Structures are given as C-alpha cells and as structure tokens.
C-alpha cells in the first residue's frame, strides 16, 4: 500500500530535522570557538527553518519538462493518477480569447476559421487564440488546485502566461486562472489534423491527477482566405 500524504510529510519533517542537526554539528566541529555565523550559514539555517514551517508540497505546476504526463511517472513519491481513477472529476475547459461566451468543457472542440495572421495575401496562415483553465467540482473550488497543461499538434503552442518547455506546456497556480494557447493553421495542413490537450493537477501534497484528453479540431477550410471575426 503506498504511503499516505501524512506519512510522507512526517518523513520529510524528520529528514529536515536530521539535516539541521548535522549542519549545526559540523559548524561546531570546524570552529572550536563559535564565532558570529557567516551570511551563508544564516541563509542555510533560515531556508531549513522555512522548510520545517512549510513542508514541501507536490504541486502539479512544478512538473519538469522531462517528466511525461503519464500514469507510469512518479512525482513526489506518488505515481500519477489516470483520469479514470481520479477521486474528483476535473476537466479542461476553453474559451476563445477576447470572447465573453461560456467556457466549454468537452472531449472535442472545433476551432472557428480564425483570424488572418498577416496582411500579405500570399500568406494564408490563420490564428486561433484560446484561454484554457480547469473545470473543478464544488468540493475543489476553494482548494489550492494548481495545474500544468500540455499541447500536442502541429502549429499549436502556449504563449504569454506560465509558459514552459518552449511553449509545449503552461502552468497556473489556480484552477480558475487561465493560460493562453495559440493555434496557427495553413492551407497545407490537413483539415483533420487534430490537436490534443492533457493536464495534470494537484491540490497540496498529493498525487498528480490527469484530466481526460481534450481534442481540438480544425474547421474545414482553415487557413484559406479566412476573414477577421
């Protein structure tokens, strides 16, 4: 049976206490006459003290780029939880940037034709910009839910807020604070070239849980003489 969050936190607490004792012991071994502590020693002790008061928390936004969003990955001693085993139903939801329409949480979302990216008539690239955040149940609305979201697909990248991994991922420290995705389409891209979104989230020191995948579909004719909306 995997260790509980309380057990893991207690072990971290004990390790930090041991580390503090070790540092203080080394200090008195090297200095027979204790003198005024150096600046580096003060900073080290202050850091350890802060860790004792505020134990490390396994937030999803701390995921590094080399860690896959996959149930086989282990983060902060916990394997990631697949969406089908999640203890709460959490979904990615999207909204066109600059639009005041309702947020949409579904397994599929069809992009509109987008805005022409250049005044150059020879350039057929069109751009869709979306806001992304998490839809959480009432039980999590007041919790400190953080997330990282990943995009896979041609012409898609995160911009501006919380960007990680060269635009492949973005993170937010609150479930209702959005990140921004930009999708570029050209006439050479197949209309059926999908874009997939997957997020990992966590609240406090617990396992990172994955959301169901959301698929963005390009509207037929994207990147061909699209008009500004």
TAURZI-V671495 format. One record per residue. N is the residue number from 1. RES is the residue in one small letter. PHI is phi in whole degrees, -180 to 180 (none if undefined). NEAR is the number of other C-alpha atoms within 8 Angstrom. D_CENTER is the distance of its C-alpha to the mean C-alpha in Angstrom with 2 decimals. Layout:
BEGIN
N:RES:PHI:NEAR:D_CENTER / N:RES:PHI:NEAR:D_CENTER
END
This chain:
BEGIN
1:x:none:2:27.48 / 2:x:-66:4:24.14 / 3:x:-65:6:24.34 / 4:x:-75:6:23.31 / 5:x:-62:8:20.82 / 6:x:-66:6:24.00 / 7:x:-63:8:25.58 / 8:x:-63:9:22.68 / 9:x:-63:10:22.49 / 10:x:-65:8:26.29 / 11:x:-63:8:26.32 / 12:x:-62:9:23.98 / 13:x:-61:10:26.31 / 14:x:-65:8:29.34 / 15:x:-63:8:28.05 / 16:x:-67:11:27.43 / 17:x:-63:9:30.94 / 18:x:-60:8:32.43 / 19:x:-65:8:30.79 / 20:x:-63:10:32.20 / 21:x:-62:8:35.63 / 22:x:-62:8:35.54 / 23:x:-63:8:34.84 / 24:x:-66:8:37.58 / 25:x:-64:8:39.98 / 26:x:-62:8:39.47 / 27:x:-61:8:40.12 / 28:x:-77:10:43.49 / 29:x:-73:7:44.43 / 30:x:-82:6:44.09 / 31:x:-124:8:45.69 / 32:x:-63:6:48.88 / 33:x:-108:5:49.26 / 34:x:-58:6:46.06 / 35:x:-109:5:45.60 / 36:x:-60:4:43.24 / 37:x:-62:6:39.68 / 38:x:-72:6:38.12 / 39:x:-61:6:35.19 / 40:x:-65:6:32.92 / 41:x:-66:8:34.09 / 42:x:-61:9:33.41 / 43:x:-63:8:29.83 / 44:x:-64:8:29.28 / 45:x:-65:9:30.79 / 46:x:-62:8:28.89 / 47:x:-64:8:25.54 / 48:x:-64:10:26.67 / 49:x:-62:8:27.95 / 50:x:-64:8:24.69 / 51:x:-68:10:22.98 / 52:x:-70:10:25.79 / 53:x:-76:6:25.36 / 54:x:-123:6:21.56 / 55:x:-56:9:20.59 / 56:x:-57:7:17.37 / 57:x:-121:7:14.56 / 58:x:-90:13:12.04 / 59:x:-75:15:8.83 / 60:x:-65:12:5.70 / 61:x:-69:11:4.26 / 62:x:-90:6:7.39 / 63:x:-62:9:6.98 / 64:x:-88:5:9.41 / 65:x:-65:7:10.24 / 66:x:-83:4:13.17 / 67:x:-94:7:11.58 / 68:x:-74:6:11.67 / 69:x:-84:10:9.97 / 70:x:-149:8:13.46 / 71:x:-59:9:15.52 / 72:x:-80:6:17.60 / 73:x:-82:10:15.06 / 74:x:-116:9:15.54 / 75:x:-125:11:13.18 / 76:x:53:6:15.14 / 77:x:73:5:18.13 / 78:x:-122:10:16.65 / 79:x:-69:11:16.29 / 80:x:-64:15:13.42 / 81:x:-99:11:14.90 / 82:x:-67:11:15.55 / 83:x:-59:10:15.45 / 84:x:-71:5:19.24 / 85:x:-107:6:19.40 / 86:x:-66:10:16.98 / 87:x:-83:4:18.85 / 88:x:-137:6:17.49 / 89:x:-88:8:17.09 / 90:x:-125:9:13.71 / 91:x:-131:11:13.30 / 92:x:-79:16:11.60 / 93:x:-130:12:14.09 / 94:x:-127:11:15.21 / 95:x:-152:12:17.87 / 96:x:-57:10:19.80 / 97:x:-64:8:19.36 / 98:x:82:4:22.39 / 99:x:-106:6:23.36 / 100:x:-102:4:24.10 / 101:x:-71:6:24.20 / 102:x:-66:5:22.54 / 103:x:-73:7:18.96 / 104:x:-117:7:19.11 / 105:x:-119:9:17.44 / 106:x:-155:9:19.10 / 107:x:-74:8:18.91 / 108:x:-135:8:20.35 / 109:x:-142:9:20.47 / 110:x:-97:8:23.09 / 111:x:-70:10:22.64 / 112:x:-81:8:25.65 / 113:x:-71:13:27.77 / 114:x:83:14:25.87 / 115:x:-109:11:27.35 / 116:x:-62:14:29.45 / 117:x:-77:9:27.71 / 118:x:-142:8:31.06 / 119:x:-80:6:34.62 / 120:x:-69:5:35.91 / 121:x:-62:6:37.50 / 122:x:-77:4:37.04 / 123:x:-95:8:33.25 / 124:x:-96:14:32.05 / 125:x:-67:13:28.30 / 126:x:-121:16:26.68 / 127:x:-127:12:23.28 / 128:x:-114:13:21.12 / 129:x:-119:10:18.47 / 130:x:-125:11:16.16 / 131:x:-98:12:14.00 / 132:x:-126:12:11.14 / 133:x:-153:12:10.08 / 134:x:-108:10:10.56 / 135:x:-99:11:14.16 / 136:x:-119:12:14.97 / 137:x:-72:9:18.50 / 138:x:-57:6:20.74 / 139:x:-66:7:20.38 / 140:x:-111:9:16.76 / 141:x:-61:7:17.30 / 142:x:-103:6:18.37 / 143:x:-88:7:16.03 / 144:x:-85:10:13.31 / 145:x:-89:12:10.44 / 146:x:-114:15:6.93 / 147:x:-151:16:3.84 / 148:x:-128:14:1.09 / 149:x:-123:11:4.70 / 150:x:-121:10:7.57 / 151:x:-118:13:11.05 / 152:x:-131:9:14.38 / 153:x:153:9:17.60 / 154:x:-66:6:20.22 / 155:x:81:7:19.98 / 156:x:-113:12:16.39 / 157:x:-160:11:13.88 / 158:x:-84:14:11.48 / 159:x:-134:10:13.51 / 160:x:68:7:13.94 / 161:x:-79:8:11.19 / 162:x:62:8:8.27 / 163:x:-69:13:9.10 / 164:x:-133:10:8.51 / 165:x:53:8:10.78 / 166:x:58:6:13.47 / 167:x:91:10:11.76 / 168:x:-75:12:10.58 / 169:x:-131:14:6.83 / 170:x:-148:15:5.41 / 171:x:-130:14:3.42 / 172:x:-140:13:5.97 / 173:x:-89:10:8.13 / 174:x:-143:9:9.96 / 175:x:-62:14:9.87 / 176:x:-101:7:12.60 / 177:x:-102:8:11.48 / 178:x:-79:9:10.82 / 179:x:-115:15:9.45 / 180:x:-121:13:12.22 / 181:x:-114:12:13.08 / 182:x:-116:12:16.51 / 183:x:-120:10:18.62 / 184:x:-102:10:21.94 / 185:x:-127:12:24.77 / 186:x:-128:11:28.20 / 187:x:-67:11:31.41 / 188:x:-85:4:31.11 / 189:x:-81:7:27.97 / 190:x:-66:6:28.84 / 191:x:-63:10:28.35 / 192:x:-99:7:26.91 / 193:x:-80:10:24.18 / 194:x:-82:9:21.13 / 195:x:-124:12:17.46 / 196:x:-112:11:14.97 / 197:x:-121:13:11.52 / 198:x:-140:14:9.62 / 199:x:-125:14:6.61 / 200:x:-119:13:6.27 / 201:x:-135:15:6.96 / 202:x:-157:15:9.45 / 203:x:-126:10:12.14 / 204:x:72:9:13.96 / 205:x:-85:10:15.20 / 206:x:-150:11:14.80 / 207:x:-65:12:13.68 / 208:x:-74:15:10.22 / 209:x:-110:12:11.19 / 210:x:-91:15:10.60 / 211:x:-89:13:11.47 / 212:x:-64:11:14.45 / 213:x:-74:9:14.21 / 214:x:-105:12:15.09 / 215:x:-108:11:17.59 / 216:x:-98:12:18.54 / 217:x:-113:13:22.20 / 218:x:-76:14:24.19 / 219:x:-72:10:27.30 / 220:x:-52:6:30.51 / 221:x:92:8:31.87 / 222:x:-60:15:28.67 / 223:x:82:14:29.47 / 224:x:-122:10:33.18 / 225:x:50:6:34.78 / 226:x:-73:12:32.08 / 227:x:-99:8:33.12 / 228:x:-67:6:31.25 / 229:x:-94:4:30.23
END
